[in-house]
């Protein structure tokens, strides 16, 4: 029996017409999810909304109350379609102000790049009461307001912002995972998977089929916050598959 | 002045722990978005939820009432973590039943693949009152119930299901788009972009910066349902950029 533990949760709002039009393939969901796992925080919900103030306000207010942390990506650049800061300020019912530290950062960054224009100064605007998240990649910082973390849309800039937040957020035990693969149709072993999961409390088994080289296979991912339980579950799963006549590939196929 | 038109909207629920854990990079958002554009339907909201019945029920009931169409991807396979059909039946307050046509399809598909086991028969289960969506790739069909379209998680299977739905859903005018690129920091031309957008009713301009070969650039996407308005807007934008001394790359960089 595993000790019940406090589970820390997060949500993400991906903001941008370019994701909903299919123009841009989002990469921030997977990137944030992986980073949160290491911090011991579970990403439990993502919403993608367009560059639409009402949609952002609704999503922010629904999710910030429900989770320990809320992240947003996108819409914090200098152009007219960058409305994230204004929308979040509206959701929080606070004003928007120029952050002096952000202004200084931008001023330094643009000193050799044509100077701090009015458009660029937009990137120093924050919801009143915010602090900044370091951006090691370009001039404009991310923004923290309470439990809300406002990040860039460009994935490598968000990566840098996450890097600067590493280790600063309270979390629980990280979710550990282990994977094995097998050339088997998941439908052949559905009962086996369910039985192994039932026998290992605190472990979840996910089944992810694929089709390669004209053959059907699946990878099985066991997740748990308990390293010993995880090892026991993946070992039992591997043994059960081998007994059934399906050779197992540790680490997945 | 453009004639106001009925805008058809859709939402998508991506279902699966593997997306929220960062293990799997979702590809169905971009795929569905592109397909919907061609049908004249706008994807206006996406939610990603885990393999969690309550989360699925809440998202289904929030979104099905709000949009013309609701799509889901993921969780319709044969294993214990495939709970989409049961959760949607719960959301609709209907029972789950074996669809005879789906059973026949699966029976045929598995005839030479080890037979229709109980686990495989799970894939013939539908919320009562549903019809089927053809799956040209593998045995298990997608499911339609009212305005809800229940699709596979594996992208190439979903692609086949979308293909079989092409032209069958009522939509409005497709959103057309045109793109130009420029080696310019978007912050230098933010005012220009806003002014061109204001001058072209019915057009939206999106600005998507990038960093390549050590240089800063941006692509600008104009979207409109009116082909003539779109052409006028992109031509004016290009001319304004050229006048400012920034050579334009038609089609984007």
Contacts between the chains, C-beta under 8 A, distances in Angstrom:
chain1	res1	chain2	res2	distance
A	14	B	46	7.9
A	17	B	204	7.1
A	17	B	206	5.6
A	17	B	223	7.5
A	18	B	206	5.7
A	18	B	208	6.0
A	18	B	221	7.2
A	19	B	29	6.7
A	19	B	30	7.7
A	19	B	33	7.6
A	19	B	46	7.8
A	20	B	29	7.9
A	20	B	33	5.8
A	20	B	42	7.6
A	20	B	43	4.9
A	20	B	44	6.5
A	20	B	45	7.8
A	20	B	46	7.1
A	21	B	33	5.8
A	21	B	37	6.6
A	21	B	43	7.7
A	21	B	175	7.1
A	21	B	177	7.2
A	21	B	221	7.9
A	21	B	223	7.0
A	22	B	29	7.7
A	22	B	30	4.7
A	22	B	31	7.3
A	22	B	32	7.7
A	22	B	33	3.3
A	22	B	34	3.7
A	22	B	35	8.0
A	22	B	36	8.0
A	22	B	37	6.5
A	22	B	43	7.7
A	23	B	177	7.5
A	23	B	206	7.8
A	23	B	208	7.7
A	23	B	221	6.3
A	24	B	30	7.6
A	24	B	208	7.0
A	25	B	27	7.2
A	25	B	30	4.9
A	26	B	26	7.3
A	26	B	29	6.5
A	26	B	30	7.7
A	27	B	25	7.2
A	29	B	19	6.7
A	29	B	20	7.9
A	29	B	22	7.7
A	29	B	26	6.5
A	29	B	48	6.6
A	30	B	19	7.7
A	30	B	22	4.7
A	30	B	24	7.6
A	30	B	25	4.9
A	30	B	26	7.7
A	31	B	22	7.3
A	32	B	22	7.7
A	33	B	19	7.6
A	33	B	20	5.8
A	33	B	21	5.8
A	33	B	22	3.3
A	34	B	21	8.0
A	34	B	22	3.6
A	36	B	22	8.0
A	37	B	21	6.6
A	37	B	22	6.5
A	42	B	20	7.6
A	43	B	20	4.9
A	43	B	21	7.6
A	43	B	22	7.7
A	44	B	20	6.5
A	44	B	49	7.9
A	44	B	50	6.3
A	44	B	55	7.6
A	45	B	20	7.8
A	45	B	47	6.9
A	45	B	48	6.9
A	45	B	49	6.0
A	45	B	55	7.0
A	46	B	14	7.9
A	46	B	19	7.8
A	46	B	20	7.0
A	46	B	46	7.7
A	46	B	47	6.8
A	46	B	48	3.8
A	47	B	45	6.9
A	47	B	46	6.8
A	47	B	47	5.2
A	47	B	48	7.7
A	48	B	29	6.6
A	48	B	45	6.9
A	48	B	46	3.8
A	48	B	47	7.7
A	48	B	48	7.9
A	49	B	44	7.9
A	49	B	45	6.0
A	50	B	44	6.3
A	51	B	206	7.7
A	55	B	44	7.6
A	55	B	45	7.0
A	77	B	186	6.2
A	77	B	187	7.4
A	77	B	207	7.1
A	77	B	209	6.6
A	78	B	186	6.1
A	78	B	187	3.9
A	78	B	190	4.7
A	79	B	186	5.4
A	79	B	187	7.8
A	79	B	190	4.6
A	79	B	193	5.5
A	79	B	194	7.3
A	79	B	207	4.3
A	80	B	190	6.7
A	80	B	193	6.0
A	80	B	194	3.9
A	80	B	197	6.4
A	80	B	205	7.7
A	81	B	204	7.6
A	81	B	205	7.2
A	81	B	206	5.6
A	81	B	207	6.2
A	110	B	187	8.0
A	113	B	185	7.2
A	114	B	185	7.7
A	114	B	188	6.5
A	117	B	187	6.7
A	117	B	188	7.2
A	117	B	190	8.0
A	118	B	191	7.6
A	119	B	187	5.1
A	119	B	188	7.5
A	119	B	189	8.0
A	119	B	190	3.4
A	119	B	191	6.1
A	120	B	187	4.5
A	122	B	190	7.3
A	123	B	187	7.5
A	138	B	211	8.0
A	154	B	209	6.7
A	154	B	210	7.6
A	154	B	211	7.8
A	156	B	211	7.8
A	175	B	21	7.1
A	177	B	21	7.1
A	177	B	23	7.5
A	185	B	113	7.2
A	185	B	114	7.7
A	186	B	77	6.2
A	186	B	78	6.1
A	186	B	79	5.3
A	187	B	77	7.4
A	187	B	78	3.9
A	187	B	79	7.8
A	187	B	117	6.7
A	187	B	119	5.1
A	187	B	120	4.5
A	187	B	123	7.5
A	188	B	114	6.6
A	188	B	117	7.2
A	188	B	119	7.5
A	189	B	119	8.0
A	190	B	78	4.7
A	190	B	79	4.6
A	190	B	80	6.7
A	190	B	119	3.4
A	190	B	122	7.3
A	191	B	118	7.7
A	191	B	119	6.1
A	193	B	79	5.6
A	193	B	80	6.0
A	194	B	79	7.3
A	194	B	80	3.9
A	197	B	80	6.4
A	204	B	17	7.1
A	204	B	81	7.6
A	205	B	80	7.7
A	205	B	81	7.3
A	206	B	17	5.6
A	206	B	18	5.7
A	206	B	23	7.8
A	206	B	51	7.7
A	206	B	81	5.6
A	207	B	77	7.1
A	207	B	79	4.3
A	207	B	81	6.2
A	208	B	18	6.0
A	208	B	23	7.7
A	208	B	24	7.0
A	209	B	77	6.6
A	209	B	154	6.7
A	210	B	154	7.6
A	211	B	138	8.0
A	211	B	154	7.8
A	211	B	156	7.8
A	221	B	18	7.2
A	221	B	21	7.9
A	221	B	23	6.3
A	223	B	17	7.5
A	223	B	21	7.0
